[in-house]
Amino acid sequence: MSTINRQIRLAARPVGEPRPTDWEHAEEPAGQPGEGEFLVQVLCLSIDPAMRGWMNAGRSYIRPVEIGEVMRAGAVGRVVASRHPGFAVGDHVSGTFGVQEYCVSDGRGVTKVDPAAAPLPTYLGTLGMSGLTAYFGLIEVGRPEPGQTVVVSGAAGAVGSVVGQIAKILGCRVIGIAGGEAKCRMVVDEFGFDAAIDYQSEDVRKALREHAPDGVDVYFDNVGGDVLDAVLLRLARGARVVVCGAISQYNSTKPQGPANYLSLLVNRASMTGIVVFDYADRYAEGIAQMAAWRAEGRLKSMEDVVSGSVAAFPETLMRLFRGDNRGKLVLKIAD
């Protein structure tokens, strides 16, 4: 009997928040690897805010997921059949395998991972794309210097939590912005930020005056919207704003752009986007450095692992937009 491969496919382009009708639950036989290929059983799926953008039509940094196509997703899995000289049965691997239980791969864009060195979900978070986005976005775009003030929004999330910790390692003062008392407490107590601002209950601009009286040298933005506008008004001379994401706007039918952008002119500041794929030839460098910091106990990983079948993907994705996750959100679909 052939193995059944359960999948989630994009059925329609969402308007606003994704709805159950935007997804198709499909089944087909798991493919068999041809010469130079291998079959991966997917174990854990990476759940990322960027997925919402991939569902939209139009020009972006990556092509959109097409209607009827398996939803794009980073994942870790185990090789269960192989006709590829570089990958053996039993190898654990990371790649863009999609929201499905099995994937045939030719090895392009796939890396081996060691479950003895770190839990598999960590290779989707701190030692994966989230961590690499934080690493290159902060170091190459933010360019922080020791003693400078770094502010991070989405500070309890997969990218923000790593950004803040790296900034501390580099000798900066770090202020996190997060939603809710519990997340703010975690940002300070677990990740070592110097201070946290609860955007749900505090006036962000007023709190920044208290915590960053000399202004913000680097702002790493994961949320956009009102929080971005508040931080723009507190920039220091020559500040760098790193645009990583805008999760507050992803489900809006009328996205809000920055109203206070003239602060960039007044403060001779810059605003630059970070797309991690631009640093693909340096991934090994970033992972090696973060793995070393992790081994030294200077960089903590936090994964929010939800166990369920592939069918749980649509609801798990919505946890991101409700702010339910802490750290890297992962859907575990097999052991």
C-alpha positions in Angstrom: 0.0 0.0 0.0 1.3 3.5 -0.8 1.8 6.0 1.9 -0.8 8.8 2.0 0.5 12.4 2.0 -1.8 14.8 3.6 -1.4 18.4 2.5 -2.8 21.9 3.0 -3.1 23.8 -0.3 -4.1 27.4 -0.9 -7.7 27.5 -2.2 -8.2 31.2 -2.4 -6.4 34.5 -1.8 -7.5 35.9 1.6 -9.2 39.2 2.0 -8.3 40.3 5.5 -7.7 37.4 7.9 -7.4 34.0 6.4 -10.6 32.0 6.6 -11.1 28.2 6.7 -12.4 28.4 3.1 -9.1 29.8 1.9 -7.5 26.3 2.5 -7.9 23.0 0.8 -7.2 19.8 2.8 -5.8 17.4 0.2 -4.5 13.8 0.1 -2.3 12.1 -2.5 0.2 9.2 -2.5 3.6 10.2 -1.2 6.0 10.5 -4.1 8.9 8.2 -4.7 12.4 9.6 -5.1 14.0 9.3 -8.5 17.7 9.3 -9.3 19.4 12.1 -7.3 16.3 12.6 -5.0 15.2 11.6 -1.5 11.9 11.4 0.3 11.5 13.4 3.5 8.9 12.7 6.2 8.1 16.2 7.6 8.2 16.3 11.4 7.9 20.0 12.3 6.6 23.0 10.4 7.7 26.6 10.8 4.8 28.9 11.3 5.8 32.5 10.3 4.1 35.9 9.8 5.6 36.0 6.3 3.2 33.3 5.3 0.4 35.8 5.1 2.3 37.9 2.5 3.1 34.8 0.5 -0.6 34.2 0.1 -1.1 37.5 -1.8 -0.8 38.0 -5.5 1.6 40.6 -6.8 5.3 41.4 -6.9 7.3 40.7 -3.7 10.7 39.4 -2.7 9.5 35.9 -3.4 6.9 34.6 -5.8 3.4 34.1 -4.3 2.0 30.7 -3.5 -0.3 29.9 -6.4 -3.9 28.8 -6.0 -4.0 25.0 -5.7 -0.3 24.8 -4.6 0.9 23.2 -1.3 1.3 26.1 1.1 5.0 27.1 1.4 6.6 26.4 4.8 10.0 25.8 6.2 10.3 22.5 8.0 12.5 19.9 9.5 12.1 16.2 8.7 13.8 12.8 8.4 14.9 11.1 5.2 12.9 7.9 4.8 14.0 6.9 1.2 16.9 8.1 -0.8 18.5 7.8 -4.2 20.8 10.8 -3.5 24.5 10.3 -2.7 24.5 13.1 -0.2 21.5 12.1 1.9 21.0 8.8 3.6 17.9 7.2 5.2 17.8 8.5 8.8 19.4 11.8 8.1 17.5 14.8 9.7 17.2 17.8 7.3 15.8 21.3 7.1 14.3 22.9 4.0 11.3 24.4 2.4 9.2 21.2 2.3 5.7 22.8 2.5 2.6 22.1 4.7 2.4 18.4 4.0 3.5 15.1 5.6 6.0 14.0 2.9 8.2 15.8 0.3 10.4 14.6 -2.5 13.6 16.8 -2.8 16.6 17.0 -5.0 18.6 18.5 -2.1 18.7 22.1 -3.3 18.2 24.4 -0.4 18.3 21.5 2.1 20.7 21.2 5.0 21.4 18.4 7.4 20.7 19.1 11.1 21.8 17.3 14.2 19.0 16.5 16.7 21.7 15.6 19.3 23.1 19.1 19.2 19.8 20.9 19.5 16.1 20.0 19.5 14.6 19.9 16.0 12.3 23.0 16.6 15.4 25.1 17.4 16.5 24.6 13.7 13.4 26.4 12.7 13.9 29.2 15.2 17.2 30.4 16.7 19.3 28.1 14.4 17.1 28.6 11.4 15.6 31.4 9.3 14.2 33.3 12.3 17.6 33.5 14.0 19.4 34.3 10.7 16.9 37.1 10.0 17.7 38.5 13.5 21.4 38.1 13.1 21.9 39.7 9.7 19.2 42.2 10.1 20.7 43.6 13.3 24.4 43.3 12.5 24.4 44.2 8.8 21.5 46.6 8.6 21.2 47.9 12.2 24.9 48.1 12.8 24.7 48.7 16.5 27.7 49.9 18.5 28.4 49.2 22.2 26.5 51.5 24.5 23.9 52.4 21.9 20.2 52.0 22.5 18.4 49.3 20.5 14.6 49.0 20.5 12.9 45.8 19.3 9.2 45.4 18.6 7.6 41.9 18.6 10.2 41.4 21.3 8.7 38.1 22.6 8.5 36.6 19.1 10.8 34.4 17.1 12.9 37.1 15.6 12.6 39.9 18.2 13.7 37.7 21.1 16.9 36.8 19.2 17.5 40.4 18.1 17.4 41.7 21.7 19.7 39.0 23.0 22.3 39.6 20.2 22.2 43.3 20.9 23.0 42.6 24.6 25.9 40.4 23.6 27.2 43.3 21.5 27.1 45.6 24.5 23.9 47.6 23.8 21.1 48.8 26.0 18.0 46.9 24.8 14.3 47.9 25.1 11.6 45.4 24.0 8.1 46.3 23.0 5.6 43.4 23.5 1.9 42.8 24.1 0.8 42.0 27.7 2.4 41.9 31.1 3.5 38.2 30.8 5.4 38.8 27.6 7.1 41.9 28.9 8.1 40.1 32.0 9.5 37.2 29.9 11.5 39.7 27.7 13.3 41.0 30.7 13.6 37.9 32.9 14.2 35.3 30.3 15.9 37.1 27.5 17.8 39.7 29.5 16.4 42.9 27.9 17.0 46.0 30.0 13.4 47.1 29.9 10.1 46.2 28.2 7.1 48.3 27.1 3.6 46.9 27.0 2.0 48.5 24.0 -1.4 47.2 25.1 -1.4 49.2 28.3 1.3 51.9 28.0 1.8 55.0 26.0 4.7 53.8 23.9 6.1 57.2 23.1 6.0 58.3 26.7 7.6 55.1 27.9 10.4 55.5 25.3 11.1 59.0 26.7 11.6 57.3 30.1 13.7 54.3 28.9 15.6 55.9 26.1 16.0 59.6 27.1 18.8 60.1 24.6 16.8 58.6 21.7 16.8 55.3 19.9 19.9 54.4 17.9 18.6 51.2 16.3 15.0 50.2 15.9 14.2 46.7 14.7 10.6 46.7 13.6 8.5 43.6 13.4 5.0 45.1 13.7 4.6 48.4 11.8 1.6 50.6 12.5 1.2 52.7 15.5 4.2 51.3 17.3 6.5 52.2 14.3 5.1 55.7 14.3 5.8 56.1 18.1 9.4 55.0 17.8 10.1 57.2 14.7 9.4 60.2 17.0 12.1 59.1 19.4 15.0 58.5 16.9 18.5 59.7 17.8 20.7 61.5 15.2 21.9 59.0 12.6 19.5 56.2 13.8 19.0 53.1 11.7 15.5 51.6 11.4 15.4 47.9 10.3 12.2 47.0 8.6 11.7 43.2 9.1 7.9 42.9 9.2 4.6 44.6 9.9 2.4 41.9 11.5 -0.1 44.6 12.7 -0.9 45.3 9.0 -0.8 41.9 7.3 -4.5 41.3 7.6 -5.6 44.9 7.0 -7.4 45.7 3.7 -6.1 49.3 4.1 -2.5 49.0 5.4 -1.2 52.0 7.4 2.1 53.4 6.3 4.4 55.5 8.6 2.9 58.9 9.3 6.1 60.2 11.1 8.6 59.3 8.3 9.9 62.9 8.2 11.7 62.1 11.5 14.1 60.2 9.2 15.0 63.6 7.6 15.2 65.6 10.8 17.4 63.0 12.4 19.5 62.1 9.4 18.3 58.5 9.9 17.7 55.6 7.6 15.0 53.0 7.1 16.1 49.8 5.4 14.4 46.4 4.8 15.9 43.0 5.6 15.2 39.9 3.6 17.2 37.0 4.9 17.5 35.3 1.5 20.0 38.1 0.5 22.5 36.5 2.9 22.1 32.9 1.8 25.9 32.5 1.1 26.6 33.5 4.7 24.0 31.2 6.5 26.7 28.9 7.8 28.6 31.9 9.3 25.4 33.1 11.1 24.4 29.7 12.4 27.9 28.9 13.6 28.1 32.1 15.6 24.6 31.7 17.1 25.3 28.0 18.0 28.5 29.1 19.8 26.6 31.8 21.8 23.9 29.2 22.6 26.5 26.7 23.8 28.0 29.4 26.0 24.6 30.1 27.5 24.5 33.7 26.1 21.7 33.0 23.6 18.5 31.4 24.7 16.1 29.5 22.5 12.4 29.5 23.0 10.0 27.5 20.8 6.2 27.4 21.2 5.5 23.9 19.9 1.9 22.9 19.1 1.4 19.2 18.4 -1.2 18.2 15.9 -1.8 17.0 12.3 -1.3 18.9 9.1 -5.0 19.8 9.4 -4.1 22.0 12.4 -2.1 24.4 10.3 -4.8 27.0 9.5 -5.7 27.5 13.2 -2.1 27.4 14.3 -1.2 30.1 11.8 -3.9 32.3 13.4 -2.1 32.1 16.8 0.5 34.5 15.3 -2.1 37.2 14.5 -3.7 36.9 17.9 -0.4 37.2 19.6 -0.8 33.9 21.4 2.7 32.6 20.7 5.9 33.1 22.8 9.1 32.7 20.9 9.2 30.6 17.7 5.8 29.0 16.8 6.2 25.4 15.5 3.6 22.9 14.5 4.9 19.4 15.3 3.1 16.8 13.1 5.1 13.7 13.7 7.8 12.3 16.0 
